[in-house]
């Protein structure tokens, strides 16, 4: 006689299919037998909890790896695997779709994508030992040579999962670092990526058997007593020491390059030139927008993290006021903290800006998620108080209902299309209105031999009155504090 408390395989499949029905409400709880007697909170069905389910539509159509120290990421044929711990199934699949885009950007072919529903990742293998064995079977069936995990693995999880699937395993963090390494062009960008990679690599160096020994060698251990005599410093310890030395050197170099960037920003501040920074999610169209606004001619590519090296260009408002506009590196969900730290000097272009153009992809399935992700990173670099204009890009490919929703929820939003030019005039008007205006009004008579000072007032200030007198050029203007200090010597003394 069948035990009614145990669901048959057919029942499980029926309930599972119903839970994934497109007409079902997102995040709706799965029906269980317990609910026939009384509701006891949203609970995961046991079969769903233990299953690896295939993510449909992510395929883009294995030799064992045993020595993994210092390997280069050569992604070719990959299987994606993720753990869904919270949110709706749509959220989980969006994350996996983004991982697939990252893998393709790194130069790989996605063969399959699997996702498991769990309360939290398994401490040992991330997906559990049983599911790791099932993943091994998928790897063999597809002929994959790499498994990419949607999350950051601990060193222990990486080793255990790699032993189980017997091919190379990398996590989301390593994948993003590899993409950054491919796209870095400038000396500063390469140094920042190298530092981030070393920070990631250091705790993941591995040795085998006795090579992990930390015993001292030779005469050094002569008086050390029990437990100190041995072969001496091993390869892995030498590697760690060298990496730490290289990291210290890179930090010094980045600091020096950051000082040069600070000097350039200080000079622009001194001249009273407002600064605008373009920030946003990766592949949201920031570089295209910069090209439209300034004719900068920077690389535009339909790929994640196409821009790593910041580009600063000079632009001019309709009233003649100059300002600078900087393109910055794109952000992504779960951006590795090593990258945020390494690119801190670059991201300070945003922190020190007077205005941020926050670009969001209007055609993305979840643009609000892009907005919150970018704002989280801006908070980390100290730019949360900078004035912001939300630029909803790719209007030509977006759903009008999504655009309406974004405009309602974001009071400063401007809808544009960098590809067609739609909305750019409105954006320029909003940008110019948000630029800071000089706040010190001066009345001066500048001698004719100080024509350069008059030119600076025209370029960095707002001239209200200008007339030529016998002794020099009379100006009534609004300027910045630094320029006002220089003009004090020529100030017109009011008569009693």
Secondary structure, DSSP 4 states (H G I P E B T S, - for coil): ---TTS--HHHHHHHHHHHT-TTSPTTPPPP-GGGGT---S----HHHHT-EEE-TT-----------TT------EEEEEEEE-SS-HHHHHHHHHHHHHHHHHTT-EEEEEEEEE-SS-BTTTBS-HHHHHHHHHHHHHHT-SEEEESSPPPHHHHHHHHHHH-SEEEEHHHHHHHHHHHH--SHHHHHHHHHHHHHHHHTT----GGGG---EEGGGGTTT-TT-EEB-S-HHHHHHHHHHHHHHHHHHHHHHHHHHHHHHHHHHHHTT-EEEEEEEBTTSSHHHHHHHHH-------SSTT---S-EEEEEE-TTS-EEEEEE---B-TT--HHHHHHTHHHHHHHHT-SEEEEEEETTSTTHHHHHHHHHHHHHHTT-TTSEEEEEEE-GGGS-HHHHHHHHHH-TT-EE--TTT-TTHHHHHHHHHHHSPPP-EEEEEEE-GGGHHHHHHHHHHSEEEEEEE-SSSEEEEEEE-HHHHHHHGGGBPPPP-
